[in-house]
Amino acid sequence: MLYALEDHEIPLILAGGFGLFLRQVYLQTIGIETLYPNVPPARATADFDALLKLTVLADVVKMEALRDALMGLG
């Protein structure tokens, strides 16, 4: 999805359990101490949660690009 939208300047924010897991791993990699000394195992789900800025929803061209990307990816 990220690569399908990169030419349209539509940023995606990965959220949900997997997004939190990646954020925790990143913070540990760069040496920032967090509340959890050990990263819990990632939860396996069948989806990813992504957030969009409201400006994307208000832009017809970007919404068409988003729809086309979703349709193209099945």
C-alpha positions as CSV (number, residue, x, y, z in Angstrom):
1,M,0.0,0.0,0.0
2,L,2.8,2.4,0.9
3,Y,4.5,1.9,-2.5
4,A,1.1,2.1,-4.4
5,L,0.6,5.5,-2.9
6,E,4.1,7.0,-2.8
7,D,3.6,8.9,-6.1
8,H,0.5,10.6,-4.7
9,E,2.0,12.0,-1.5
10,I,-0.5,10.1,0.7
11,P,1.2,9.4,4.0
12,L,0.1,6.3,6.0
13,I,0.5,6.0,9.7
14,L,0.7,2.4,10.9
15,A,-1.4,1.9,14.0
16,G,-2.8,-1.0,16.1
17,G,-0.8,-3.7,17.7
18,F,1.8,-4.2,15.0
19,G,2.4,-0.4,14.8
20,L,3.0,-0.2,18.5
21,F,5.3,-3.2,18.3
22,L,7.4,-1.6,15.5
23,R,7.5,1.7,17.5
24,Q,8.8,-0.1,20.6
25,V,11.5,-2.0,18.6
26,Y,12.6,1.3,16.9
27,L,12.9,3.1,20.3
28,Q,15.0,0.3,21.6
29,T,17.2,0.3,18.5
30,I,18.0,4.0,18.9
31,G,18.6,3.5,22.6
32,I,15.6,5.3,24.1
33,E,14.4,3.8,27.4
34,T,10.7,2.9,27.6
35,L,8.4,1.7,30.2
36,Y,8.8,-1.9,29.0
37,P,12.4,-3.2,29.3
38,N,11.5,-6.1,27.0
39,V,9.4,-5.9,23.8
40,P,6.4,-8.2,24.1
41,P,6.0,-10.6,21.2
42,A,4.0,-9.2,18.2
43,R,0.4,-10.2,18.0
44,A,-0.5,-11.9,14.8
45,T,-3.6,-10.5,13.1
46,A,-4.9,-10.7,9.6
47,D,-4.8,-6.9,9.0
48,F,-2.9,-3.7,9.5
49,D,-4.5,-0.6,10.9
50,A,-3.5,2.5,9.0
51,L,-4.5,6.1,9.7
52,L,-5.0,8.9,7.1
53,K,-4.9,12.6,7.5
54,L,-8.2,14.4,7.1
55,T,-6.7,16.4,4.3
56,V,-6.5,13.2,2.2
57,L,-10.2,12.6,2.7
58,A,-11.0,16.1,1.6
59,D,-9.0,15.8,-1.7
60,V,-10.9,14.1,-4.5
61,V,-7.7,13.3,-6.5
62,K,-6.0,11.7,-3.5
63,M,-9.2,9.7,-2.5
64,E,-9.4,8.4,-6.1
65,A,-5.7,7.3,-5.9
66,L,-6.4,5.6,-2.6
67,R,-9.4,3.8,-4.0
68,D,-7.4,2.7,-7.0
69,A,-4.6,1.5,-4.8
70,L,-7.0,-0.5,-2.7
71,M,-8.8,-2.0,-5.7
72,G,-5.4,-2.8,-7.3
73,L,-4.2,-4.6,-4.2
74,G,-7.4,-6.6,-3.9
